[in-house]
Amino acid sequence: MVTVPAEDQLSIVRDDVISLEDDTAPRVDDRAEHVAESLRDAFVDAFNARDVDGALAVTAPDVECAESAGDGAAALSAFLVGVWERHPGVVLTAGELDGEACAVAWLPDEDGCWSRAALVTLAVADGLLDVIALPDDVDGLDRVLAVEPAGDELDDWLGWAE
C-alpha cells in the first residue's frame, strides 16, 4: 500500500500499489522455523521433565530415531528411558546450528560443571518432529549456539529426581 497526500490534510491510500518496505507478513521459511523452534522447545521440556508422553506428543507416530533399534513411538520411548537410566543427570537445552533448531545434551561432572555431551538434531514434517538424531559431529557440537544449563529452570528440570 502507498499513501498519497491529498489536499486538506487528508490522504488517499492506494492498495493497488505494492511496496516491499511494507511487507510485514511472515515468510513461509519464518513460519517453518517458528514451528521447528516450538517443537524443539516442547521436546526439550518433556525430555528434562522425564515425560515420555510429552515427548511423544510432539513427534510423528513413525518418528525416526537413528540411535534406537527401530522407528516409531515405542522405539523412541525405549531410547529416552535408556538415556535417562544410563545418565540420570542429563539435560537438554535449546540450540541453533547453521540456522536450524537443535538441542544440546549436557552432563554434569562431580563438581557440578556442565559439559556438552551430544548434539541432537531434529527434522520436522507435517507439524511434528519426524527425525531425532545424535550425529557424531564434534565440530557441530563445538559450533552449536546453546546456553549452559543454569538457574531456576535447571532446578525444575532436576526436581524430577527428588
Secondary structure as the mmCIF struct_conf table of DSSP 4:
data_model
#
loop_
_struct_conf.conf_type_id
_struct_conf.id
_struct_conf.beg_label_comp_id
_struct_conf.beg_label_asym_id
_struct_conf.beg_label_seq_id
_struct_conf.end_label_comp_id
_struct_conf.end_label_asym_id
_struct_conf.end_label_seq_id
STRN STRN1 VAL A 2 PRO A 5
BEND BEND1 GLU A 7 GLU A 7
TURN_TY1_P TURN_TY1_P1 ASP A 8 GLN A 9
STRN STRN2 SER A 11 ARG A 14
BEND BEND2 ASP A 15 VAL A 17
HELX_RH_3T_P HELX_RH_3T_P1 LEU A 20 ASP A 22
BEND BEND3 ALA A 25 ALA A 25
HELX_LH_PP_P HELX_LH_PP_P1 PRO A 26 ARG A 27
HELX_RH_AL_P HELX_RH_AL_P1 VAL A 28 ASN A 48
TURN_TY1_P TURN_TY1_P2 ALA A 49 ARG A 50
HELX_RH_AL_P HELX_RH_AL_P2 VAL A 52 ALA A 57
TURN_TY1_P TURN_TY1_P3 VAL A 58 VAL A 58
STRN STRN3 THR A 59 CYS A 65
TURN_TY1_P TURN_TY1_P4 ALA A 66 GLU A 67
BEND BEND4 SER A 68 GLY A 70
STRN STRN4 ASP A 71 ASP A 71
BEND BEND5 GLY A 72 GLY A 72
HELX_RH_AL_P HELX_RH_AL_P3 ALA A 73 ARG A 86
TURN_TY1_P TURN_TY1_P5 PRO A 88 GLY A 89
STRN STRN5 VAL A 91 LEU A 97
TURN_TY1_P TURN_TY1_P6 ASP A 98 GLY A 99
STRN STRN6 GLU A 100 PRO A 108
TURN_TY1_P TURN_TY1_P7 GLU A 110 ASP A 111
BEND BEND6 GLY A 112 GLY A 112
STRN STRN7 TRP A 114 ALA A 125
TURN_TY1_P TURN_TY1_P8 ASP A 126 GLY A 127
STRN STRN8 LEU A 128 ALA A 133
HELX_RH_AL_P HELX_RH_AL_P4 VAL A 138 ARG A 143
STRN STRN9 LEU A 145 ALA A 146
HELX_LH_PP_P HELX_LH_PP_P2 VAL A 147 PRO A 149
HELX_RH_AL_P HELX_RH_AL_P5 GLY A 151 LEU A 158
HELX_RH_3T_P HELX_RH_3T_P2 GLY A 159 ALA A 161
#
